[in-house]
């Protein structure tokens, strides 16, 4: 009878450890879901310390050579990075990302890429994303909305 007690205690400890791990994973999943869903379409990329939003619409990319991607049903996932003035743009359809683009605020709710010109600009607000970005012979475009 006493020989079974250590096995039972060990089994009980093992079950408790697994239950704690499962509970921890569940809490992490809930936290992640709440974090991602907390950025509503009304969130303003200008006035938030943390911003993440998906803009959907027409996107394209041309590398000046053999790669030419264009779709009317694409998306761009925009995130504000730790610096507070730089943003990352993750495109759908295997279009390379644009990272670390720096912005200035223009007006109350609009961001414009630093160094914008008539032929190269990124403009973003809480509803619309417009991109015409040219670098090293490569061209990214987006005309998207949330």
Protein Blocks (a to p, Z undefined) as FASTA:
>chain_A
ZZmmmmmmmmmmmmmmmmmmmmmmmmmmmmmmmmmmmmcfkbcfklpmbdcdddeddddd
dehiabccddfkbccdddddfkopaccdddehhiacdehiacddehjkbccdehiafkbc
cdddfkbccddddeehiacdddddZZ
